[in-house]
Amino acid sequence: MKKLLAVFNHRSERFQTLVSYIIILILTICGVCIVCNIFNLQNEAGRNNNKVPLDLIHVREVLLSKDSEEARNRDDSCRMWDCINLYKCGQKGHDRLSVYVYPLQEYIDEVKGEAVSILTREYYQILEAVVRSRYYTPNPNEACLFLPSIDTLNSNLVKSNAVERALAMQNYWDNGENHIIFNMIPRTDGSTLKTDRAIMLGGGFDSWSYRNGFDLSLPIYSPAQQHVSDLSPKSTHLPRKNLLVIILPNVYPKYHRQIHSLVDDNPSEVLLLDKCFKNGIDYSSKNMLRCNSSRGKSVEYPRAYEKGTFCLYSHSVNAGKSDLMEMLAYNCIPLIAVDNFILPFEDVLDWTLFSISIREAEIHSVVKKLSRVSHTKIFELQRHGRWVYNRYFKDLNTITLTSLEILENRIFPHRARSIMDWNKPDDNYRSTFNPLFLPVISPKSQGFTAVILTYDRVESLFTLIQKLAMVPSLQSILVIWNNQNKMPPHLSSFPTIPKPLKVIQTRANKLSNRFYPYNEIETEAILTIDDDINMLTTDELDFGYEVWREFPDRIVGFPSRIHVWDNASMHWRYESEWTNQISMVLTGAAFHHKFWSHMYTYAMPGNIKEWVDQHMNCEDIAMNFLVANITNKPPIKVTPRKKFKCPECTNTEMLSADLNHMRERSACIDSFSSIYGRMPLRSVEFRADPVLFRDNFPEKLKRFNDVGNL
């Protein structure tokens, strides 16, 4: 027994010793792992903080022989899903863009013994911007995109064949897959670099050469931009002395005749600047001057753009001209007259917010169009243009980082900024153009405000107020009393309703009073409704508001109309017959964003508002034109109700039955389209109805039962 106990104790001691060794081994392994993790974290942090400038001293020379690998032609069919290996992106769970910059190398032509591509200061700034950014990775095995250190910014200054061979020699080229090429200035002969499957970040793209969703249109940077000092608020946000500035050397010669004719017809509105000559010698290029032959004055270029409210950007012999950026730098609103032109960062920027575009064929009549632009709109175009320039275009570092962010949005769309965010200025700036680009703020109150325009039909008004008060989404009612000869009824005589109600007596009997942005309107949604529209049900109004919430930039309403072209008279005609198409929703019963009331009151083009107030007609057509012109979208009709009757009128007394009224409304469409310079109304075969509408389904399971009953 003692022997057995001795053996057991001996084995127990050996077991304890073994367990101790195992514990020590586990602790050692854990310690090593912790140290390795700390080292990896420090190494990763070091990589992320590798913001050192590029080394220009230790540059390795690479001989480029005739037998070097040739790059294939540019693949014009490339798209993100077939010319980019997305499996290289997002490695190690990182959903961000990572860019590897090739080490600086100097490529020497073995035959000629000269450098293939000289690194310019601008390209060095681009490379340095990438290296200093959050996108940079020094590890090519972790890179999503690769950026060669070969300067291809100006195609006219590089030896194309040698550069293309040098690109093909890059260690990770692989037919250009996952590579980006900065090519800001294209060749003047129209040809392109043979970059195979590489993404081209370039300037001067047109719709024929641009691979949509793959290439990226860049602004052509001007060194003169860095010398532009901040403009004073007075010179920034007010119309200037000259309505339009045209720099003739920047315009293609075939348009010179039209431009000279434009200047002759509008000498006080257009400032035309040409080259400067003295004794037959052109001295403008050397001194960076442009001269006005009619006034005999010279102006420093590009500071000449500071003299105009609008500046013409047109086709030029020089495809790599930078005057578009110079216009924005001096806060001159670009008047873009280039057909099929891909604007810089067009994928994410809405250029309609800070520029005006016309067709090349319309250059001769542009002054007439520009003269109709209100001071309010000029102010907004200039202010938004200033913000866009400082945010995306002001220097090469900004342009580079913006380009990489757009590429990151394409590769990681789940993290991409929305178009609204790209075009939404800072919180302290409020854009007043499109509800889609308004700052995202919570409204003071939910629901809608009903704005009732009335004159003296008290009984019909009271009936309407009682019906509106039953709509759950109604927030308040605002009665606009348009009669100056008769006081509105006392509030005590109005129906007792559970919602706030206020009456405002106007100073003049104008139809535009229904669209005035009254301070009493605290909701974003406004229901404009006539005092005789009391046939709409509670469900119809509530459903109309729900549709508007999904489409806050549209006019959403009930009675609809269509505009048609009359081949016999060669004019537009207003049509009220029932058709499958609509292009207008009448504001006698329609929802719209309160922003459009502001635009109607303060930024209506031409004299449309004055004409409406004078003739007491077409205010609804004017509002439809205004919204369609800015959004390029049609209105939305809701519910199938077709008949809107006035209970206090007979058909012979109704205004809509008057033929003169119809002729006048047709004339409105003709006149408004002429003022806008186009027909902005869009026809559509669409109507919004509730889900399960007219389905044989239990009514208690439907949300909107009382819809469409005449």
C-alpha positions, 0 to 999 in steps of 0.5 A: 500500500505504501508503495502504491501511495509513493508511486501515486505521489510521484506521478502527481508531482510529475502531473503538476510539473507538466501542468505548470509547463503548459501554463507557462507555455500558454502565457508565453504565447499570449505575451508574444501575441500581445506584443505582435498585435501592439507592433501590428497596431503601431505599424498600421498606425504608422502606415496610416500616418505616413504623411511624408513628402515624396522623396525627389532626391533618391529617384531611380532611373529606368532605361526604356528601350524599344523592346519595352512592353507596349500598352494596348489601346484604350478600352472604350467599353470599360465599366466599373464591373468589368475593368476593375477587380473589386476583390482587391478593394476592402481587404481586411474588412476596411470599407475605404479606398486605398491608393498605392503611389508608385515610387518616383522613377525617371524613365530614360529613352535608351535611344535618345538618352532623354527623359520620357516624362518630366515631373511637373510641379502640379503633378508632384502636388497631386502625388503628394496630396494622395500620399498625405491623404487618408487614402494612401497605403504604402503596401501594394498588396493592400491597395485597391487603386494604383497611381503611377508616378509618371506625369501625364497631366498635359498630353501635349507635353508628353512623348506619348509612345514612350509614356505608354510603354512606361505605363505598361512597365509598371510592376502591377499594371496588369493591362491597366486594371485598377490603375488611375491616370490623371490626364487633365489637359487632353491632346489638341488633335483629339486622340487619347493616351493608350491607357488600356483598362485604366480609369482616366481622370481627365478634362475636356471630356465630351459625351463621345469619349467619356466612359460613363460611371468609369472615367471622371471629368476633372476641372482644368486647373489654372495656376492663376487661381492661387493668386485670386484673393477673397472677393468683397461681399459687394463684388461677390453677391451683386449684379456687376457693371457688365451683364456678360463678359466674353473673352474672344480668344477663348471662343472657337472662330466659327462663333466670332461672327455671332458674338460680334453681332451680339455685341453690336446689338447690346453694346451696354450689356456685353463686354467683349475683350480680344487680344491687344495689338500695338503697331501690329504686334500682339503683346497680350500674351506676354503681359496677360492682358485683354483689350476692349477695342470699342472702348480702348481699354486693356484689362488684366487677364483673367481678372477680367472675369470680375467685371461680369455677372455672367461669363461665356464658356464656349468651344475653343481651339485650345481643348485644355483651357482653364477659363471655367475655373477662372470664372468661378474663382472670380465668382462670375456665373458661367454661361456654358454654351458647349454641346455634349460637354461633360462638366467637372465632377458632373457625377455628383455636382448639380451645375444648374445651382451655380451656372446657366447652360444654353445650346451653341445655336442660342448664343446670338439671343443669350442677352435677352435670356440673361436679362430676365434672370432676377437679382435674387437668382443671380445672388443665389447662383453667385453664392452657391458658386462661391461655395462650390469653388471653395469646397471642390475646385480651389486648388490641386489638393482639393481637386485630388481629394474630391476625385478620390472621394468620388471613386470611393463612392463608386467602389463602396456605394453603401458608404457613399454620400447622397447627391443632396449631401454633395450639393448641400452647403454648410449648415450656416448657408441655406440654399433656396433652389430645390427642396432636395438640396435644402439643409436637412432640418426638422420642420417646426411642426408636422403636417400641412398648412391649408392656405385658402384664397377667398374673396367673399363666398363666406358660406362655401368658405365655412363649409371647406374649413369644417371639412379640412378640420377633419383631416388628421394631417392638417396642422393649421388653416390660413385664410387669405381674404383677398377683398379690400372693400369688405372686411372678413367675418369676425373670428367668432363667426367662423366654425369652431375647429380643433386646429389653429386658424388665422385670417389675413386681409391682403392689401391688393386683390392679386392671385399671387397672394396665395403663394406669398411665404407668410410667416404664419406657415410653420410647415414645409407642406402647403395645401393651396385650395380655393374656397369652392373646392369642398368636394374632396374627402378627408381620405383624399386630402390625407392621401395627397399629403402622404404622396407629397411627403414622398415627392416633396419637390413636386406639385402634388394635387387633384385637378390636372391639365395638359399642354399640347402643340397646335400644328395649325396655329403653331402655338401651344394650347391649354387643354382641359379635356380628360386625357391619359396624359397630364403636365400640370396640376392646378393649384386650386387644390394641390400640395407644394413645398413652402420653398416654391412660394418663396421662389414664386414671390422673389425669383420668378423669371421675367415679368410673369408674376406682374402679368398674372396679377394684372390679368387675374389668371394663370397663377397656377400655370406659372407655378407649374412652369416654375417648378418644372423648370428647376426640377425637370420633373412633372407634377403628380396627380392623385386619386381618379376624381375628375369633376370639380364643381362649384356648388354655388355656381351654374355652368354658364357662370363658371370661369372655366367655361368661358372661351376667352378664359381658355384662350388667355390660358393658352396665351399664357403657356405660349408667353411663359415658354418664350420667357423661359426659352424652352418648354419646361413642362413634362407630360406623364401618364401617371397617377398615384392611388392608394394600395388596394384601391378598388380591390375587392378587399375588406374596407376595415383593412384599407387605410383610405376607403373614401377615395374617388367617389364622385 
